[in-house]
Amino acid sequence: MADLSVDIAGVRLANPLMTASGTCGYADEYAGLVDLTRLGAFVTKSITREPRAGNEYPRVVETRAGMLNAIGLANIGLEAFLAEKVPLLETLGVPVFVNVAGTRIDDYVAVAERLDAVPAVRGVELNISCPNVREGGIQFGVNPQLTVEITAAVRAVCRRTILIVKLSPNVTDVAAIAAAAVDSGADALSLINTFTATAIDIEARRPILANRTGGLSGPAIRPIAVHMVRRVYTEVARPAGVPVIGMGGIQFAHDAVEFLLAGATALAVGTALFVDPACLPAIRDGIAAWLDRHGHERITDIVGALEED
């Protein structure tokens, strides 16, 4: 069987598959449905300095090829996370990355600094790309200069943990934002987050989501995500030696292999887990079968190995 292990900035993963932030809570929500030890890593939902109630309901709506969510970064806040959720994360047996969000740069810095002292946390995923909050987050991920400022500030306090910067697709030039993050100290890049979108109740003539807009995820966005991963990999990540965590509509092994060939070293799955919580082991086994069928001994052999001639 092919070696599925990958390395994300010095953190070894037994396989490239991880949860996408925001889809599996703090791990206890899925612990009874999925053997989390079979993942490469676990990524928590966003943690902010103070607790957040999130947006008003309704805040999730299904679409024909995915879903819209406007959760609004609802979470229990840093202190409760450290006291109540870290003990569980310590028992998972896989690397844990914590997604960090905020309104101001000092919010991100304060959370990242505390997490850097938690041995169970191997990395911080900087959420500068959430499209469904009115303040904070995405403004840092659509402006290269602000990306530089926030990445550098958080980099200064991430002494032990690796720093992953999560990129938004809602930009004119994703490679420019990626370059700003790498130049400012990002150890890895994750992309893409969701697309800003709207669903309308045509009888009421109103947006279905209370927030009016939400983030589109699922199979509908996968081809765009693959394109953006390929572009960031070839223009920024490969020259800099920085790994890419690809995400956006991965549901089957075929989808995962597309991202790997495009340049992703690791893969995050989110929306598909709402359809089938057991899809992650199936995707992992499917990747292994594909590698064996094509005569590859290591998964790293195919990262970025897209034939474009």
RABELJO-V725227 format. One record per backbone hydrogen bond with DSSP energy under -0.5 kcal/mol. NH is the residue of the N-H (numbers start at 1). CO is the residue of the C=O. If there is no record, write none. Layout:
<<NH/CO> <NH/CO>>
This chain:
<<3/297> <4/2> <6/13> <8/11> <9/7> <11/8> <12/10> <13/6> <18/267> <19/41> <20/269> <23/20> <27/24> <30/27> <31/27> <33/30> <34/30> <36/34> <38/35> <39/36> <40/17> <41/17> <42/95> <44/42> <44/97> <45/25> <47/99> <52/75> <55/71> <61/68> <63/66> <66/63> <67/217> <68/61> <69/215> <70/59> <75/52> <78/48> <81/77> <82/78> <83/79> <84/80> <85/80> <85/81> <86/81> <88/85> <89/85> <90/86> <91/88> <92/89> <95/40> <96/120> <97/42> <98/123> <99/97> <100/125> <101/47> <107/104> <108/104> <109/105> <110/106> <111/107> <112/108> <113/109> <114/110> <115/111> <116/112> <117/114> <118/115> <119/117> <121/118> <122/96> <122/120> <123/96> <124/162> <125/98> <126/124> <126/164> <127/100> <127/125> <128/126> <128/166> <138/130> <138/136> <140/137> <141/137> <141/138> <142/138> <147/143> <148/144> <149/145> <150/146> <151/147> <152/148> <153/149> <154/150> <155/151> <156/152> <157/154> <158/154> <159/157> <162/122> <164/124> <164/162> <165/188> <166/126> <166/164> <167/165> <167/190> <171/169> <176/173> <177/173> <178/174> <179/175> <180/176> <181/177> <182/178> <183/179> <184/180> <185/182> <186/181> <187/163> <188/163> <189/243> <190/165> <191/245> <193/167> <195/216> <197/214> <201/206> <202/200> <205/201> <206/201> <208/199> <209/199> <210/58> <212/209> <213/211> <214/197> <215/69> <216/195> <216/214> <217/67> <220/65> <221/218> <222/219> <225/221> <226/222> <227/223> <228/224> <229/225> <230/226> <231/227> <232/228> <233/229> <234/230> <235/231> <236/232> <237/232> <238/233> <240/236> <241/237> <241/238> <242/237> <243/187> <245/189> <246/244> <246/266> <247/191> <248/268> <256/252> <257/253> <258/254> <259/255> <260/256> <261/257> <262/258> <263/259> <263/260> <264/259> <265/244> <266/244> <267/16> <268/246> <269/18> <273/270> <274/271> <275/271> <275/272> <276/272> <279/276> <282/278> <283/279> <284/280> <285/281> <286/282> <287/283> <288/284> <289/285> <290/286> <291/287> <292/288> <293/289> <294/290> <295/292> <296/291> <299/3> <301/298> <302/299> <303/300> <304/260> <305/302> <306/261> <306/304> <308/306>>
